């Protein structure tokens, strides 16, 4: 408790005084156990929903959860399912319906484009091979 008070720069005496005032005003009650006091909030100051209100809240929560799931699904479809027309050297077969819908060109999803872009080009592979061969030849020279 002392660490928590120091963290928020609160003094123990100020907290005890505030809790005492709340108890005197009837907003809180307390029980004493030896040197310790346990402070409790009065239940009559809270709006406690009845069973009908709880059911309404549950239904509203379920609707909101369903709406959230739909939006998450839509986002994942947009991120993973967007199609771009882009001429690339590797032919990709798609259904004729998709070709007609998107126009001329090869179609790739964003994920497919990212995979293709992360691969080395033929020139990069040849450069790397030449560099490795030089290293091997250099090592064999000794």
N, C-alpha and C positions, 0 to 999 in steps of 0.2 A: 504494500500500500504506500509506503514511504517513497519507493521508487516512482510510482505513478504520480504522486503529488509533486515530486521534483521535476518530473518530465514536463508537466504542464505548469510549472512554477506556481503551485498552489500551496498555501500554508494550512497546516492541520487545524489550527484554531479557527480560521475563516470557514473551513468546511464544516467543522462542528457547530459553529454559530449558525450557518445557513440551514443545516439540517435541524437544529433546535428550533429555529423560526418556522420552518415548514411544519414541524411537529406541533408547535403552539397554535398555528393557524388551522390545524386539522387536515392538512393536505398529506401528511405522512404520520405514521405511528412508529414507535420503537419498542423494543424489548431489551431489557438489560440482563446480561448473563455475566455476573461478577463485574469485572472492569470493562467488559465489552458491551457496546450497544449495537443492536441490529435494527436498522431503519427499514421500514416497509411502506410502500406507496398504498394509499387508500384506493380500494377497488371501485368505490362509487364515483371517482373522478374520471373513470375510463368508460368509453362507450363500448359495451360488450355486445356484439351482434347475436341475435337469436338464430335458431336453426335455419329459418327461411332466408335470412340475410346471408348466412354462411353458405347456403346452397347457391344463392345468386352470385356470391363472390367466386365460388368454385367454378360455376358455369362461365363467368366472365374471364376468369383465369384460363380456362380450357380454350376459349375462343381466341384469346390473345396468344396463347402458346401455339395454337394451330396456325394463326396468321404469321407468327415468327418463323415457324417451320417452313411455311410456304415461301416466305421471303428468303430464307436461307437456301432453299432448294433453287429458287430463281437465280440467286447470286451464283451458286455453283454451276448452274446451267450456262449462265452468261460467261463465267470465267473459263469453263472447260469446254463449252460447246459452240463458241463463236467460230464462224467460218470466214476465212479470208480467201480471196482469189489471188494467187501468187504463182507466177511461173517458176517452178523449181525443176531441177534436172531429174528427179526421181518421180516417175508417174504414179499417181495415186488414183485408184479406182473408186468411184462413188456411184451411187444410183443415178439414173438419167433424170429422175425427178429433182434431185439436188442440183445437178448440172444446169437444168433448165431454170431452176429457181434463182440460182446465184449468178448466172451469166457465164460467159466464156472464161476459160482458165482452169487450173487445177485448184482443188479446194483442200485446205488443211485447217485443223482446229488450232487454237492457240497453243495447246500442249504439244501437238505435233510439230509446230513451227519452232517452239523452244527446244525440243529434242534435236531437230535437224540443225538449228543454229549452233547448238553446243558441240556438234560433231566437227571434226577437222575436215577442211577442204582437201582436194587431191594435191594441190600445190603445197599446203602445209604438211601433209604426210610425206611428200617427196623431200621437202626441206629437212624435216626431222630425221628421215632415213639417212640422208646424206651426212647430217651432223653426227648421227650415231655411228655410221660407217667410219667417219674420220676418227672418232674416239676409239673404235675398236682397232683400226689400223695403227693408230698412235700407240695404243697399249701393246700391240704385237711387236712394235719396233724395238721395244726394250727387252 
